[in-house]
Amino acid sequence: MQMLKREMYLSRIRGFYDSDLVKILVGIRRCGKSVILKQIMNELKEKGIDEEHVIYVNFELIEFEELQDYKKLNRYIKEKIVDDNKYYVFLDEIQKVEKFEEVVNSLRASLDNLSI
């Protein structure tokens, strides 16, 4: 199934892809936030960003359920970062993680090669 390219939204966020500011997509349920995340990831890959440098965690998927513990999430992300190149972290449905703000703050304080 082809996704409708959300160009209006992508054009507004595109300039912030490499920014150290934390980017947050908000909206009502089922409005397309996850689609926009996937389109951003596709654009990064089209720009030549290595797939290993795109970290995507979707908390609606059972395989990421154990990462709902904020300390495990922090460890998981840090273990994926193996060099000094830029990493892009996407956390879909992050509100399911209690204390997720601590993970984001810790990552920002300890690493300078992240875009969240």
C-alpha angles and dihedrals in degrees: 000000000000116000118225106244108243094212096162091059095037092052090055095052101033093089090058099052092105097034120115088224113109109248118213127190113202131179145121120300116287095010095126106268093135091048090055091050090053091048091052090051090050091051091051091051090047087053088058100261109154113247089233088065093057111080113191124182120178111190092200089070118086092222089068096044095106089056089068083091101089094218091053090048091052092049092046093054095044091050090056092056105085105153142028096261120110117279124200115213120199118187111187117195089003091163087081089072114083110223093011088148088068090056092050092046093047093049092049092048096048104036131045099186098073136105111192 
